[in-house]
Every structure is written in structure tokens, then in C-alpha cells.
Amino acid sequence: MCCLSQAEGMPILLLIFHTGSLMLVQIKCLMDNNGEPPCRRCIERGLSCVLNKSLQTLISERSQWKDDMHRDISNMHGAVQDILKRLSMPALQPLKAPSAAEDPQETSPYDDTVVEKVEDVGPSCDNSPKLPPQTESLQNVPIESLYQITRLRSLRAENSGDESKADEGSDVVSKGIISLEDAQRLTTLYLQRLDHYAYSIANKFKDLQSIRRRSVALTNAILTVAALHDPNSNQLFGPCCREFKRVLAESMFVRRIDREDLRAMCIGSYWLSDMSYTLSGHAIRRAMGINLSSNYYRVLNDGSEDAADCLRLWYMLYICDQHLSILYGRPTTIRIDDPSLQGWERYLEVRVAVEQDRRTASQVALMVIMGTIREFFDRHSRDTQTLPQNLTEHINSFDRQIDRWVETWYQHLKRREDIGDWPSKGVLLHSNLARLHLHSHIFRGLSTAPIPPYFRPSASSAVSAANTIVEVLLSDPDMRSGLVGMPHYLHTMIAFACGFLLQMTTKYDGDLVQRQHVHDLINRLVAQLRQMPTGKFHLVRFMAEGLEKMVEASMRTPTQPAAQLFNGGFQYMNEQHYRDPAAVAQMDMMGGGAGGTGAGQHNDYGGGNDGFMIPDFGLSNSFLPFEDPVFRTSDFGYL
């Protein structure tokens, strides 16, 4: 940038054509921080100063302004067209501006595909960054030093971005993927029923419009989950799920994270088994990036409702993390010694804590116990080794902790009109799942050898817990109703309990279990699952088909090797449903299904038929099938 310096009193036009002495000179300007003339050099010389931009700069600025104007007009035109279409009124004439109407690179967000503005490739820098208080002295973490040196914006920590507002023009309703009426119906289903099974994580919203105003991702997540559970929305689940994945994929490298986007990922991880592990991991990393757990201290110090909402999200992320750790047998992402997890009792004492917080805290308390169990056995045993006798007392100690957890929470969780006595009865269901998870460890390393006498009580406890899990689902109305609404973690653990009982019939028939009783019990559960009013892509549909075939295989060949028996049931699920062309097309549309597993096809780990993935459990078939001759703990969810 340069300036034109002019001698005082000399008209600028005269100077331009003056040939005797060139008194109008072009010099490099030294501008102050405000960027306004006169520059420092002209001030020192007593000259007037006129800022002169290059022709190219002027052209570029004007071109950018025109592009922005055309884009804004195109967006407004598309919005008006959408309004007219919904009101059944005549459409507007096409835009006449060439760059807005004809340029293929300029596309309205109301079209199917949005072409984003091309950004300059390369990292951006902060010219005048505002330093946080802790960086004014010695930096706390090394990345702050690098930021001070490079000013690279990507190195700077971001705030939570809670004030961001959703672009309502990009959700599934605005795009016309589903109608407003269907969206309202699904939102009502979620808010009035499903959300209560997730500890009312979205109860701050009252209707569809309030959700759409805050987050596109949350809108798509709620509609996807509701469509999964609604028997009349099978055709809506695939498109909603696809849009939900698209929005999340686009947000992967966005530096700022919105609280409602975290809420959307929680909801997806809680119910959508095919993407739960990915969503949970990503959401937890983003939550750690904005120090979401620190809201625990904010709640204790000032009782902020806003901080309480953030803390509820953090607890929900921890619950999902522990659920997936149990299902996949993998380490958790959130440390179990986090103060917010160990101090849930103090949280319940603050004035902003409500009934939903009691339910959340009960689950956090149980997950802390189960996380401790998993870490203990990971340290003290291997999958192929039998447990030493000295672990008996530790197992009994964990069992007593589960008993105390039941005593603490069973009487304290109140009945709700929307889900009945599910909160208190869910305590009993969770306690039996925890006992099955705990006591099934004693089968590690056992092949054809008998159960050691000192582990007989644990073996009986595991069988009793598995029986109780199935029986309560058959006998209790609130628990039966909860099969449509409970998270996929519970569905998977119920399937685990059934698989465990069937395995017991092949090894301990007449001892720990009665073969005919187990078959009758699971057949009754299959009939119950088939009666549940839910969408055809819901887990209960696939569980019913698979469990039925597993029982049939067990009845036909009692002495058949267990691995063949259990693979038979899930092989049926794969061949009968996923090889059906219509089903394959629907699952491909959802982006979460798998095709057939015929010859030459491979699973996600490079194997063929022997290890195909069970698409709806999200687990390899080693979770339920049992492999002879070694009775491994991997068969109980430890991959």
C-alpha cells in the first residue's frame, strides 16, 4: 500500500500534469495501528497524505462484494421459494443475475448439495491475539509456548461456543427430507417418552421449534432415534440417520464445539449401536477440550443451572463410556478417579439438583463399581488362565458393593407417569446385569474341567442373575414396556444373558441349569420381543430372529460344539435379513448395515465368514458365541 504526498497549497490536478518539477510523489506509507492517513512519514515531512490502493486491490474487493451479494440474494430467493412451496403459492421467477442463477459453483443451501466457498489452504494466524490470564506469565502447558511463537489460531484453546445458533435451513425438515408433521410427531415421541430413559438429557427443550433453533445435529439425532423406535416411521429412519451422520462428519474438524452438538452425540451413542463407539469417543475428547467436567465445581460453588446442565452432559458421557467399555471389553476414556465422578453425592445436595439427577447419579455410582471390577480383572488375570482362589474374597467384596448400591437407590427413585416404576425396577435389572458381569469371570480358562468348589457360589450367582434378567422382562409390565426405549447397552446385555444360559445347557445341564427350562424361557422372550411396537431396524427385531434360531439349534443337537451352535443363530440373522436385497439396500442407505457374508466377502477386521460382524450389536461374534475347547472370558464381552 502506498500514499501520494503533495506539497502544501498545490492543487492535485496541477501536480499530476506538472512536468517542470515532479512535486507529486508516490512513496511507501508507514501507517499507525488505526490504518488511517496521514502516515507517519508524511507527518514528519509536513506533507498531506492521500491513501492509494492498487487497482488489483480495488477489483478484488469489488469482486468479493459482488460474490457475497449474489450469494445472499440466492439464499433469500431459495428461502422465499421454500415458503411459497409450503404455502402452495406460485413460485418466483428464476434469478436473472448470471453468477447467482447460472454459475454452477454458486449453489443455494436449499439445493441437495451445498458447494462451500473455497478457503485459502494453510493455517491462519492471530494478528493481535488476546492472551488468557494464565499466559501472561509462564505458560502452563507447552502448546501455549508454541502458540505465542507462531500465533497459529489452530493451537489456541477454544471456548465451548454455547452462544452459537443453528442454521435452520440445513436440517432434515428444511431440506424437505421429512415433513414438518412427521418431525413434530417424532419429536413428541422422543420428548414425552424416550428421553426419560436417557435421564431426561433433553428436557430443557419443549418442542421441535426450540430444538431446531439451537442445533441441526441435535434435531437430526432426536428424529433419527425417534424414527428407530416408531413402527410407523421405517421409511424415515434411513434418511434421518444419513443426515445425522453427514452433519457430524462436517463438524469433525470444526474447532468450536457447541453444547447441543455434544448432546446430540450423547443421544446417538446411547441408542444407535452402529455408531455408538465412534460418537462416544469423539464427544468425550471434545468435552475434555472445553474442560466440561470443571462445571462440577461451578455447581458446588454457585449453584448455576447452566453449569448443572453441562455437568449432566458430562455424567451422560461417562455412562456411555462405561457402557461401551463393558460391551467391548476395552479401556474407558474417562478416568474413574475424576473428582466429578467420585463426588456425585455432593452434587445431589445443591439446590439445582432435581429428580433426574438422582437417576443419573445412581447410574454413575454403579458404573464406578463396574469400572473398578473391569480394571481389577484386567490387572489380575488373563483370558486363557483360570482365576486363582485368592480372588474369591475380592469377588465377594464387589458383590457386597452391588448389594449396597441396590439398598441405596431402590427406595429413593420415584415412579414416573411416563415410564411407570422403571426407575426403581431398573435398579434391580442393572444389579443383576452387574452380578452376571462380575461372576461370569470365574469361567475364565475353564475348558472341560469342572468348576472349582470355591467358585461354585459365583457360578450359581451368575446363572441366577441371568435367569432373573429374562424372567423380569417377561413378568413385569414396566420392564416389558422398557424394551422399547432402553439403551442398546441393555439390549446387548440381555442378549448376553440369554447366550450365557444357552451355553450353560451345553456344559452344565442338570447341574447349574435345566435345559428345557432355559429353552422355554428364551422362547417366551422371543415371542415377547416380536410383539414390541417398534421400527423394523430396532435391535429387538434382530434379537428375536437370532435367539429363536439359537434355541432351535440347541434343541436339535444338544451335544453340538458350542461355537457352531451360537454361530448358527446369528448366521441366520445374517443370511435371512442382510442377504435380502431390499434389506441390504435399506441398511446401505442408513450407512450402518452390512451386506451378506458369502464367499469372498470380508468383515471389518479382514476375516471372512468365521468372524462376521453382527451389525446391530456392533460387536464381533465372539461376544455371544462360545468357542470350545476353551471357555474364554472373551466370550463374555472381553474382545
N, C-alpha and C positions, 0 to 999 in steps of 0.2 A: 504494500500500500504506500502511496506517495502523496505529497501535498504540493500545491502550487503556491510559491511565495511571491509576493507582489510589493514593490516599493510603495511607500505611503503616498496617497494622493494621485497615483497614476491609474487612470481607468483601465480595466482589464482588457477591453476590446482594443484599445490603442496599443496595449502592450503585446497583444497577440500578433499584430501586424507591423510592429516596430522593427525595423531592420538595422537601424544605425547602432543601437545598443540593446542587447537582449536583457531586458530587465525582468522578464517573467521566466523563472527557472523552476525546473522540476527536481525536487530533492527528496531523499528518504526521510520520512517523518519519524519522530520519536514521541509516541503518544503516551499519555499518562494512563493510569488504570481505567479511568472512565471512558477512554476511547473517543473523546470529543475534541475537536480542534479548539484553539490553536495547539500545535505540538510544541514540545519544549525547545526545539531548535529555532523555530520562528519567534518564539517569545524572547529568546536570548538575543536575536538579531533585530528585534523591533519590527518584524515583518508581519503582515496579515497572512492568514493561512486558510487555504481552501482545500478540504479533503477531496481527493480524486480517486475513485475506484476504477479499476481496469474495465475495459469493455467486456471481457470474458466474465468477470465477476458479476456485472450487471445482467448479462444474458443468462447466466446460471441461476441467479436469484429469481429472475422473472420466470424462467422455465420451471423452477421448483414451485413457485407460487401458482402458476397455471396448473401444474400437475395436481397440487393439493386441492385447488378449487374444483377441478374436474372430478377428482375422486369424491370430494364431499357432495357435489351435485349428484353424482351417480349413486352414492349411498342414500341420499334423500329421495331420489327418484325410485330406487328399489323399495324403500320403506313405504312410500305412498302407494306404490303398486301393490304391495302386500296388504296394506289396509283396504284398498279398493277391492282386492280379490276376496278378502274375508267378508266384506260388506255386500258382495255380489254387485258391484258397480262397474261401469265401463272402465277399461284400463286407459292409462295415459298414453299419449303418442310417444314413440321412441325418441330418445335424446338425439339432437342434431349435432352436438359438439363431437367432432371426429375422435378426439382422444378418449372421450368418455363412452361413446357408443360403438366405435369400430375397433379401437386398439385392443387386440386380444390380451394384452398384458394388464389392462385396466378392468378389473372384474369386481362387481358388487358383492358384498358379503352375503347377499341373498341368493347368489348363484350356488350351484352344488360345490364348486371348487373355488377357493379363495387363493388368489396369487398374491403373495405378500410382497411388499416393497423390498427391493434388493438393498441390503445394507452393505457398507464397506466392510471387507473382510479384515479382521485384525482386532486386537484388544483395544478398548477405549480407556482413556486416561482421565483423571480428575485434574483440572487446571488449578482450582482453588478448593481443595477438599477441606471439609470441616472435621477436625480431629476430635474423636471422642475423648472424654476427660482422661481415661487411663493411658492414652498415647502421648500426652503432653510431657510425661517423664519417661522413665524406662519402659520399653514395650513389655507387655505381659507374655505374649506368645511370639514366636519367630516370624509368623506371617505378617505381623504388624510392621516389623522392621522392613521386610521386603516391600510392603505397600508404601512406606514412607520414602523408599528409594525410587520406586518405579511409578508410583501413582496409578497403577493399573486398577481400574474400577472393579474388576472381577475378583480381586484379592480382598476387598473390603467386606466385612460382615454386614448383612442386611437386617433391617427390622422386619417385623412379622408381616407388614403390609396389610394390616387389618382394615385400613380405610379404603382399599381398592373396591371398585364397583364392577359388577358383572356386565359383560356385553350381551344384553338380552337378545340381540339379533343373531347369536350363534348357537343357541341351544336347540334341542330337538323340536321344540314347539315352533319357534320362529322359522326354522328351516322347513317346516311342513312335514317332518318325518312322522310325527304323530299329531293328532288333532288336539285342540285345546280341551275338548270334552274328555278325551281319553286321559290326557295328562292330569286333569283335575281329579278324575276318578282314581287314578293310580296314586296320586299324592295323598288323597284322603285315606286310601287303604294303608299307605305307609305311616302317616302321622297318627291315625287313630288305632292302629293295631301293631304293625311290625316294629315301629320304633320303640315300643315298650319292652320288647325282647332284647333290645340293644341299650338298655338302661336310659332310655329317653334322650339319646345323644343329640337329637334334632328338635327337641321340644320348644326351642326358642322361636321356631317358625310355626305359623298358624295356617298358612295356605300356600298354594302354588306360587302366587304372585310374589310373596315375600321371599321365597326361595330363589326365584328367577332373578330378582333384583340383586341378590348377593353373590351368586356363583353359578356359572354354567356347569362346572364339574359336579357340584352338589345336586343341581337339577337333574342332570343325566344319571347320576348314581342312584338317586331315590327312585326315579322312573324305571331304571333297569331292575333294581331289586324288587320293586312292587310288581313289575311285569313277570318276573320269575315266579312269584308266588300266586299270581292271579290266573285261575283256569281259563278266563276269557281273554287273555292277552298274549297268547302264544305267538301271534304274528308280530307283536310289538317288542318282544324281548330281544330278538336278534338286532334290529335296527338301533334300539336304545343302547344295547351293550356295545355295539360297534362305535357309536358316537362317544360313549363314555371313554372307551379306550383311546379314541382319537384325541379327545381333549386332554387326557392325561399324558399322552405321548408328546403333544405340543408343549406341555408345561414342564417337561423333563429338564430342559436347560434354561428355564426362566429363573433368574436369580431370586426374585422376590416370591415369597410363598404366602398365600392368603389362608387365614384360619379356616375358612369354609372349604378350601381345597383339601386341607388336612382332614376335615370332617368327611368329605366325600370319599377319600381313600380309606378312612376307618370303616365306613359303611360298606364299601366294596370288599375290603378284606374280611369283614365279618360274615358276609353271606355268599360271596362269589368265589367258589372253591378254585376255579381255574386260574384266578389271578390274585388270590389272597396273599401268597407268599411274596410276590413282587410288590404289591401295593403296600403291605405292611413294612417291608424293609425300606422302601423309598420314603414313606411317610415318617418313619421314625428318624431317618437321617435328616430329613428336612426339619422335623420338630427339634432335634438336637441343635441344628444350625441356628435356630432362633431362641434356644435355651427355654423351651416350653416348660420344662419341669420347674423352673425358678418361680413359676406362678404359685407354687406351694407356699413359699414364704410370703408372697404378696397376700394370699388369702389369710394366712395366720396373722399378718401384721395389720392389715386394714380392712379385711372382710370384703374385698372388692368382688362384685358379681361378675365383672369381666374376667378377673383372674380365676374365679371359680369355674367359669366356662372353659377357660384354657386348661385348667387342671383336670377337668372331666375328660377332655380330649386326650390328655397325656395318660390318664389311667386307662382309657379305652385302647390306646395304642399298646400299652403294656399287656393288657388282657389278650389282644390279638397276637402279640409277640409270643406270649407263653402258650397260647392255644397251638400255634404253628410249631413251636419247639417240641411240644408233646407229640403232635401228629407226625412230624418229620424226623424226630429224634436228633435235632440239631441244636447247637447253642443259641441262646437268646441274644438279641441285640442290646436290650436294656439291662443294665446291671441290677442284680437283685438287691444290692445294698444301697440303692438310690434312696436318699432321705425321704423323698415324697412317697415312696412305696412302704418304707418301714414306719412312716409316721401317719398312716391313714386315720388312726384313731383321733389324733389332734384335729384333723380336718373336719371330722364329724361334729366337733364341738363349736365350730364357728357358726355365726348367725345365718350365713348364706347357705348352709348345708340343708338339703331337703331330702325327701324320701328316696328319690332316685339315687342320691349319693350314698345312702345306706346300702342299696343293692350293688352299686358299683364297688363300694369298699369291701363288701362281702366277697365279691369275685377276686378283687385284688389280694385279699388276705389268703384265699385258697390258692391262687396262682403262686404266691410266695412260697407256700408249703410245697406245692407240686414242683416248683422250680428247684427248691432245695433237694427234693427227692431225686430229681433227674441229675443234678450235679453230683450228688453223693454216689449214685451208682456209676456214673461216668468215671469217677475217681477210683472206685474200689473194685471194679470187676470188668471183665471183658466178655464180649458176646459169646465166645466159644468156651468159656470156663464156668463151672458151677460156682455158686456163691459159697463162700466159707461160712462155717457155722457161727462164727463170732458176729456176723451181720444180723443175726436174729433179733438181738435186742434193739438194734437201730431200726429195723423194720417195725417192731412193736412200738417204738417211740413215735415213728411217723404216723402209725395207725391211731395212737392216742391224740396226736395233734389234729387229725381229721375229726375225731370224736369231739374235741373241744370246739372246733370250728362249727360243727353242727349245733352244739349246745348254745353257742353264741348267737347264731343267726336264725335258727329255725323259728323261734318265737318272736323275733324282732321285725321280720319283714311282713308287711301288711298285705292284705288282699286288695286287689285292684279290679274294678268292674270290667275293664277292657280285657284282662288276661286271667281273671279269677285268682286262684291261690297259687298260680305259677311261681311267684317269688319264693314262698316258703317251701313248696313242694320241689321246686328246682334245687333247693339246698340238699334235699335227700338224693335227687338224681345225681348232682355233682359229687356228693360224698361217695356214692357207690362207684362212679366213674374213677374217682381218685383212688379208692381202695383197689379196684381192678388194676389200675395203672401201677400201684405200689406192689401188690402181692404177686402179680404175674412175673415180676423179676426173678422169683425163685425158680422158674423153669429154665433159666439160662443154663445152657450147657448140658441139659438132660437129653439123652437120646432114648434108648430103650431101658435105661436104668430106672429103678423105682424112685419115687420121691423120698428123700431122706426124712427120717422120723421128725427131726427138729423143724422141718419145713412143712409138715402136714397141716398145721393150723393155717399157715399162709395160703396153701393150695386150696383149702376149704373156703377161706375168706374170699379168694379170687372167684371161685365158682359161685359162691353165694351172691357176691356183688353183681356178677354178670346175669344171673337168674333174676335178681331183683330189678335190674335195669329194664329187662324186657317185660317182666310182669307188670311193672308200674305203668308202662306205656300202654298196656292192654287194658288195665283196670281203672285207671283214673281219667276222668273226662278232661280235666285241665291239662294233663300231660299229653293226652292224645291230641288235643287241640294245638298244643305247642309244637307238634311235629311240623306244622306249617307256621314258621316264624322263628324257631330256634336257629342259632348259627350253624354253619356247616361243620364246625368243630364237634358239636353234639351228634349230628348225623353220623359223622365218621366214627366217633367213639361208640355209638350204638351198633354200627356195623362191626366194629372191633369186638364188642361183647358177644355178638352172635357168632362171629368166626371163632372166638375163643371157646364157646360152648361146643360147637361142632367139632373142634379139634379134640376137646376132652372126650367126646364119644368114641374117637378112633383109638385112644390110648388108655382111657380110664373108665370105660363103660362098666356099670355095675359097681363101681368104687366111688369116684367123686361125682359122677353124673349117671342118669338113666337115659339111655339112648332115645327111647321112644318119647319120653317127656320133652327132651330137647327138640326133637323134630316137630312135635305138636306145638310147642311154644313158638318156634320160629315160623311155622306155617301160619299160625294165628297172627303173628306180627306182619307177615307178608300180606295177608288179607286186609289188615288194618291200613297198611301203607297204600294199598291200591284204592282205598276209599277216600283218601285225603283229598280235599278240594284244592288242588294246586296246579301250576303250569306243568306242561309235559317235559320241560327241561329241568325241573326241580330234582334234587337228589333222591327224594323218596321214590320217584318213579323207577330210577335205575337200581336202587337198593332192593325194591320188591322183586324185580326180574332176576337179579343176581342171587339173592338169598334163596329164592324158590329153586333155582337150578342147583345150588349148592346142597340143599336138603335132598333133592331128588337123587343127586349123585351119591350122597351118603347112604341113602336107603337102598340103592341098587347094589352098591359094592362096599359093604361095611369094612372090609379089610384092605380096600384100595389105599395106596400110599397117599398121605395127606396132601402132598403138593399137587398131585393130579386132581384130587377131589376139589380143592379150593380153586385151582385154576379153571376147572370146568365151569363153575358158576359165573365167573367174570368173563371167561371166554364166550359164554353165551351172550352176555351183555354186549360184548364187542361185536360178535358176528351178527346177532339178530337186529340190533339197533343201529350200530355205526356202519354196517355194510349196506343198510337200506339207503338207496340213492337220495331219497327226499330228506332223510335224517342227516346224511352226510352234508348235503347242501345247506341245511339249516344250521348245522354246527359250524361249518366253514364260515357262514355269514356272521355267526356270533364271534368267530375268531378264537374260540376256546375249545373246539371239538377236535376229534381225531378221526381219521378215516379207518378203513378196515386194516387188519393186521395180517394180510395174506403174505404169501411167499414174496420175499424181496423187499418188503416194507420194513422200516426200522423205527424204533422208538426214539425218544429224546436222548437216550444215552448210547445210541449206536447199535443196540441189540435188535433182534428180530422178535418173533412171537413169544419167546420164553420170558421176556421181561416187558411186555407192552404196558404202557401207562393206562391206568384207569382214569379216563378224562375227568370224571366228575368228583372223584375223591382227590385228584391232584397228587396221588401217591403212587409209587410203584407197587406192583402186585405182591411184593414181599411184606406189605403191611398186614394183609389178611391171610394169604396162603401160607402154609407151614411146610417146611422142607425137611424130609427125612434124609439121613437118619438123625440129624442134629436138630434139637428143638431150640432154636436160637431166639435171643431177645429181639433180633431184628424183626422176627415175626410178630412182635408186639409193638411195632411202630418205631423201632430203632433201626434206621436205614444204614 
